[in-house]
Amino acid sequence: MAKIFRPQNKVKQRKHKSTARQMADFSGCVQHYDHEGKGIIRTESGHVAFIPGVMTGERVKVRPKTYTDRVIHGTALNIECQSDRRIEAKCQHFGDCGGCQLQYMSGEHQIEIKQDALDRLLKTQLKLDSIPWQAPICGPDWGYRRTARLAVWFDAKQQLSIGFRQTGSKHIVDINECPVLSPELVVHVLALKPVLSGLNAKQSITHVQVFQLERQSHLILRTLGHLPPEDKVKLSEFSQTQGCQIILEHNKQDFEPLSSSEKQTNAKDEFLLSYHLDQLKFQFQPQNFIQINDAVNQQMVTQALAWLDLKPEDLVLDLFSGVGNFTLPLAKRVKEVMAVEGVNDMVVRLKKNAELNGLNNVSAHQADLSQLEEKRKPKWLKPIDKLLLDPARDGAFAVVKKIPLLAPKQILYVSCNPATMARDVKHLLSADYRLTKIGLLNMFPHTSHVEAMALLEK
């Protein structure tokens, strides 16, 4: 019998006269995948069942967890007929740790099933016969994460666990390896465990946020209050021995670097990290969002610039601009970039990054363009040639509905959620835009996350 991944995620119960316990286990053949990598089985009863951890062509015995009149969410009890494309997971924690979901597939197969699922979703939602697919953007399959947030827990016997949370559970999987995390970070995290166990105030440490940037490892320890001097000495010695930076975060945004080269001169100083892209320097605070996959991020920005076919006279609007990951490379090539972000701290950081790189053709604004009206536009909003948006998982439907008022010739949409992307692109097609290019961004190998970039043109 094949060893399979049985995720513990809990599906939200839906009101129904029946319960999942009343539906018997059943067997079925996996026909397709959905956009989250779950196998789809069509049952004899007419239900569509979504089962994680299975592959097309496999015959699977399923235990329903929740269901409605049409849809079943279940788990695979065993695989009665196994796919010859199934492989052994590389990580010993796979199946317990919630970080990865698809390690039983090769990297190439993961890209194939993600694009196929997105292709079927878009054809159905957009009513298109064909999708203009471009080559996917890929990076290394392993060691690609340059940042992660690990939970820290000491049990009643003072035994330390440090790692990711189990799927659908508060339990922390104590990791001994993590093949998707930067190898340098893995070394430092494993070496840190005995040091944390030896601290006097060890139970005040709740998380370790790690960054691998510019060949330097940064480990930020989130604490409940200040550590005693003797604990700081131990951590400082660890920093020197390991050649990494240790930073304490006592309260939200209250950072104390323990490395002498990073000492803050006063309590009001910002603690900043940085990375480079397109020969530009980006500074950010640890709580700011950055792309976790540097190799894919570099290629993604390069492709965005190429697809938009930028001209020196272009005026570009960049929505959900963050710290300027797209904004600053755009500004190097066009007349002006207007960047919009909902979080004021990020607006301030973007302005400072533009100044840091000597770019005076960037204006950053905190604004809600979902309230935009034809006769009431912000004074700073000029007629634009091109628009780029990179929203969060909820998409940008409220904003997208206002895009026709701006009348850009080209729209580049970067998405981390196929469902909201299909919804938003559908509206743009109804506003007389054409989908001319789309490509997969393999930002998170071995996970069910699907990211894509789409170009729409008048």
ABEGO torsion letter per residue (X at the ends): XBBBBBBABBBBBBBBABBAAABBBBBBBBABBBAAGBBBBBBAAGBBBBBBGBBBGBBBBBBBABBBAABBBBBBABBABBBAABBBBABAABGABAABAAAABBAAAAAAAAAAAAAAAAAAAAGBABBBBBBBBBBBABGABABBBBBBBBBAAGBBBBEBBBBGBABBBBBABBAABBAAAAAAAAAAAAAAAABAAAAABABBBBBBBGGBBBBBBBBBEBBBAAAAAAAAAAAAAAGBBBBBBABBGBBBBABAAABBABAABBBBBBBBBGGBBBBBBAABBBBABAAAAAAAAAAAAAAAGBBAABBBBBBGAEAGAAAAAAAAABABBBBBBABAAAAAAAAAAAAAAGBAABBBBBBBAAABBAABBBAABBBBABBBBBBBAAEAAAAAAAAAAAGBABBBBBBABAAAAAAAAAAAAAAGBBBABBBBBBABBGBABBBBBBBBBX
